[in-house]
C-alpha cells in the first residue's frame, strides 16, 4: 500500500472527538476534512522524501503568528496525535520588539491548546531599522537575525532541528528571485544542515500550496498577528515573483506543481555549471 493510501486509511479510522485540542472547534465539513487530509499527506510525503525524522527527538517549531506557521504547528500536532510523528514539539515565538506587538496572543493561544512553548524577546526590530538605509528592504537582515536567535533557542532547548513554515510558493519565489536577481539556480531546501553542523532546518510544508494553508488557517480561525516590519513594505522583489507565479498559474493551471517537480529532477549535464558536470572531460568515442 502506498503512502497516500495509508494516510487516507489512518484519517478515516480516526475517532471523532479525540483530535488535538486545537481542532475542537474546527469545521466538520467534507471540504475541510479533505483539505486537512491533503496537508497531512503532503507533510508526511516531505518527511519521507527528505528523511526528516531520522535521528530526531525534539523539534523547535518557529511560530511567527502568521497563517503558515500556525498551520504548520496544527499539522504537526495532528500527526503527533495520530502516532505518526514520534518527536517532541516546542513552539517558539521570537518577540522582535515591534511596536504595538500584541504580546499576549501567542502565549494565551498556546496555553489554551496545551502546547509547550517559549516566548523569546530580542529587539531585532531596532537593529533592522537602524542598519537598513531608507528605502531598503528589511527581509534579508530581519530573517538572518531571527534565524540566529531561533538556532540559539533550539540548542538551549536540546532540539535537533528548527522547523519553519515555508511552503511551495516560498520555495518557488526564492528560486526565481535567485534566477532573476542573483544569477544562480538555488531555491529553499526542505532540509538543510546549519553552518555549524549541529542543527537541521526543516520545512515540512514544502509540498503544501499557500492557498490551501490560507483556507486552512481561515477555517481554523487562528489568531493571526500581522507583521509590521517586512510585511509593511510594498514593492518587494518577492511580491513581484509572487504575482508572476500567480499569473502563470492562472493562465496555465498546475504549473506551480510542475515547477516544484522540476526542482526535484535536476540534470546537471544539461545545464552550464562545470563544477557539477565534467564537460571538459566529456569526449566522443568514435567507432574504430
VODORO-415768 format. One record per residue (C-alpha): residue number from 1; x, y, z. Coordinates in nm, 3 decimals. Layout:
BEGIN
NUM  X  Y  Z
...
//
This chain:
BEGIN
1  0.000  0.000  0.000
2  0.137  0.345  -0.093
3  0.182  0.635  0.146
4  -0.123  0.818  0.008
5  -0.348  0.518  0.068
6  -0.206  0.468  0.416
7  -0.273  0.825  0.525
8  -0.627  0.809  0.384
9  -0.697  0.493  0.587
10  -0.546  0.641  0.901
11  -0.753  0.957  0.864
12  -1.073  0.760  0.805
13  -1.008  0.543  1.110
14  -0.957  0.843  1.339
15  -1.202  0.858  1.630
16  -1.425  1.164  1.605
17  -1.391  1.394  1.903
18  -1.043  1.281  2.005
19  -0.848  1.525  1.790
20  -0.588  1.754  1.946
21  -0.730  2.044  2.145
22  -0.675  2.298  1.867
23  -0.921  2.105  1.644
24  -1.207  2.106  1.894
25  -1.383  2.396  1.717
26  -1.271  2.305  1.364
27  -1.532  2.272  1.088
28  -1.680  1.927  1.039
29  -1.734  1.963  0.667
30  -1.634  1.741  0.376
31  -1.426  2.019  0.219
32  -1.233  2.091  0.539
33  -1.166  1.724  0.606
34  -1.033  1.683  0.251
35  -0.808  1.985  0.299
36  -0.684  1.852  0.633
37  -0.609  1.512  0.478
38  -0.424  1.673  0.188
39  -0.198  1.875  0.417
40  -0.126  1.572  0.634
41  -0.043  1.363  0.329
42  0.186  1.628  0.180
43  0.375  1.678  0.506
44  0.421  1.304  0.551
45  0.549  1.284  0.194
46  0.806  1.553  0.274
47  0.910  1.357  0.585
48  0.968  1.051  0.370
49  1.131  1.216  0.067
50  1.383  1.414  0.271
51  1.440  1.181  0.566
52  1.323  1.445  0.812
53  1.259  1.205  1.100
54  1.600  1.035  1.106
55  1.770  1.085  1.442
56  1.510  1.336  1.557
57  1.371  1.351  1.912
58  1.276  1.714  1.973
59  1.186  1.999  1.737
60  1.168  2.372  1.790
61  0.876  2.497  1.579
62  0.911  2.861  1.479
63  0.580  3.038  1.531
64  0.551  3.391  1.390
65  0.178  3.437  1.438
66  0.108  3.414  1.063
67  -0.110  3.166  0.878
68  0.176  2.943  0.764
69  0.341  2.879  1.100
70  0.004  2.828  1.272
71  -0.088  2.573  1.006
72  0.249  2.402  1.039
73  0.204  2.361  1.414
74  -0.150  2.230  1.368
75  -0.048  1.967  1.112
76  0.248  1.854  1.323
77  0.027  1.823  1.632
78  -0.228  1.630  1.426
79  0.037  1.386  1.307
80  0.183  1.359  1.657
81  -0.162  1.277  1.797
82  -0.205  1.003  1.535
83  0.125  0.847  1.638
84  0.283  0.938  1.305
85  0.532  1.192  1.440
86  0.740  1.046  1.727
87  0.902  1.381  1.804
88  0.853  1.620  2.096
89  0.743  1.966  1.981
90  0.825  2.301  2.140
91  0.667  2.609  1.984
92  0.878  2.925  1.992
93  0.792  3.283  1.907
94  1.066  3.542  1.878
95  0.926  3.872  2.002
96  1.135  4.112  1.793
97  1.029  4.428  1.970
98  0.794  4.557  1.704
99  0.579  4.848  1.823
100  0.226  4.754  1.929
101  0.306  4.381  1.909
102  0.024  4.200  2.096
103  0.242  4.001  2.335
104  -0.045  3.810  2.495
105  -0.192  3.643  2.186
106  0.056  3.363  2.123
107  0.119  3.255  2.485
108  -0.255  3.263  2.556
109  -0.334  3.058  2.246
110  -0.058  2.803  2.301
111  -0.157  2.761  2.666
112  -0.521  2.711  2.567
113  -0.433  2.418  2.338
114  -0.179  2.270  2.578
115  0.134  2.320  2.367
116  0.474  2.354  2.533
117  0.619  2.686  2.424
118  0.881  2.951  2.477
119  0.849  3.322  2.404
120  1.190  3.477  2.344
121  1.237  3.855  2.347
122  1.512  4.008  2.132
123  1.483  4.363  1.997
124  1.595  4.287  1.642
125  1.337  4.540  1.517
126  1.553  4.833  1.627
127  1.865  4.676  1.476
128  1.694  4.628  1.139
129  1.553  4.982  1.137
130  1.897  5.120  1.224
131  2.104  4.915  0.978
132  1.882  4.920  0.670
133  1.902  5.250  0.479
134  1.589  5.443  0.389
135  1.407  5.276  0.105
136  1.588  4.945  0.159
137  1.415  4.615  0.225
138  1.418  4.463  0.571
139  1.357  4.097  0.490
140  1.713  3.970  0.448
141  1.862  4.117  0.766
142  1.546  4.051  0.968
143  1.548  3.686  0.859
144  1.917  3.636  0.948
145  1.875  3.787  1.293
146  1.561  3.586  1.360
147  1.718  3.262  1.237
148  2.028  3.310  1.453
149  1.818  3.358  1.765
150  1.599  3.059  1.688
151  1.905  2.838  1.639
152  2.030  2.952  1.979
153  1.698  2.872  2.144
154  1.689  2.532  1.974
155  2.029  2.449  2.126
156  1.920  2.570  2.469
157  1.607  2.353  2.449
158  1.801  2.043  2.342
159  1.635  2.029  1.998
160  1.783  1.855  1.695
161  1.602  2.074  1.443
162  1.444  2.413  1.384
163  1.119  2.369  1.190
164  0.979  2.654  0.980
165  0.655  2.711  0.790
166  0.785  2.786  0.439
167  0.558  2.640  0.171
168  0.553  2.565  -0.204
169  0.521  2.929  -0.309
170  0.804  3.039  -0.079
171  1.032  2.783  -0.244
172  0.935  2.885  -0.598
173  0.956  3.257  -0.525
174  1.305  3.212  -0.378
175  1.413  3.012  -0.682
176  1.300  3.284  -0.924
177  1.448  3.562  -0.710
178  1.784  3.385  -0.732
179  1.726  3.317  -1.103
180  1.634  3.673  -1.200
181  1.835  3.877  -0.949
182  2.112  3.652  -0.818
183  2.221  3.479  -1.137
184  2.211  3.133  -0.983
185  1.990  2.828  -0.964
186  1.905  2.793  -0.596
187  1.585  2.760  -0.406
188  1.487  2.694  -0.046
189  1.572  2.336  0.055
190  1.325  2.128  0.253
191  1.610  2.001  0.471
192  1.928  2.194  0.548
193  2.222  2.147  0.783
194  2.316  2.475  0.950
195  2.664  2.626  0.907
196  2.780  2.499  1.246
197  2.672  2.148  1.156
198  2.483  2.085  1.481
199  2.120  2.152  1.381
200  1.888  2.069  1.095
201  1.650  2.323  0.946
202  1.332  2.152  0.824
203  1.047  2.279  0.605
204  0.772  2.013  0.622
205  0.526  2.233  0.426
206  0.748  2.222  0.116
207  0.477  2.047  -0.090
208  0.185  2.248  0.052
209  0.017  2.523  -0.151
210  -0.016  2.867  0.004
211  -0.383  2.883  -0.098
212  -0.451  2.561  0.095
213  -0.276  2.699  0.402
214  -0.476  3.022  0.378
215  -0.803  2.826  0.360
216  -0.697  2.600  0.646
217  -0.595  2.896  0.862
218  -0.922  3.079  0.796
219  -1.126  2.767  0.877
220  -0.931  2.714  1.199
221  -0.971  3.082  1.293
222  -0.613  3.117  1.411
223  -0.541  3.446  1.595
224  -0.328  3.597  1.318
225  -0.070  3.862  1.410
226  0.025  4.087  1.114
227  0.392  4.173  1.058
228  0.462  4.547  1.095
229  0.819  4.522  0.966
230  0.876  4.324  0.644
231  0.503  4.289  0.592
232  0.463  4.665  0.595
233  0.677  4.725  0.283
234  0.539  4.741  -0.069
235  0.713  4.664  -0.395
236  0.944  4.392  -0.268
237  1.109  4.161  -0.521
238  0.932  3.866  -0.361
239  0.596  4.030  -0.422
240  0.684  4.060  -0.790
241  0.775  3.690  -0.804
242  0.451  3.602  -0.625
243  0.249  3.798  -0.880
244  0.438  3.643  -1.172
245  0.374  3.290  -1.044
246  0.010  3.371  -0.979
247  -0.031  3.500  -1.335
248  0.133  3.185  -1.476
249  -0.090  2.960  -1.265
250  -0.400  3.150  -1.377
251  -0.310  3.110  -1.745
252  -0.175  2.756  -1.714
253  -0.324  2.577  -1.410
254  -0.094  2.324  -1.249
255  0.231  2.497  -1.347
256  0.335  2.557  -0.986
257  0.332  2.186  -0.912
258  0.521  2.122  -1.235
259  0.787  2.378  -1.142
260  0.823  2.227  -0.795
261  0.871  1.882  -0.951
262  1.137  2.030  -1.180
263  1.341  2.132  -0.875
264  1.348  1.765  -0.775
265  1.457  1.641  -1.120
266  1.784  1.818  -1.200
267  2.002  1.707  -1.492
268  2.348  1.866  -1.444
269  2.470  1.756  -1.789
270  2.202  1.977  -1.946
271  2.298  2.291  -1.756
272  2.610  2.508  -1.777
273  2.792  2.452  -1.449
274  3.132  2.281  -1.499
275  3.156  2.231  -1.122
276  2.857  1.997  -1.132
277  2.937  1.816  -1.455
278  3.275  1.741  -1.614
279  3.215  1.898  -1.954
280  3.591  1.928  -2.017
281  3.632  1.555  -1.970
282  3.341  1.466  -2.195
283  3.487  1.306  -2.503
284  3.340  1.126  -2.802
285  3.438  0.765  -2.856
286  3.412  0.714  -3.231
287  3.378  0.361  -3.353
288  3.702  0.209  -3.494
//
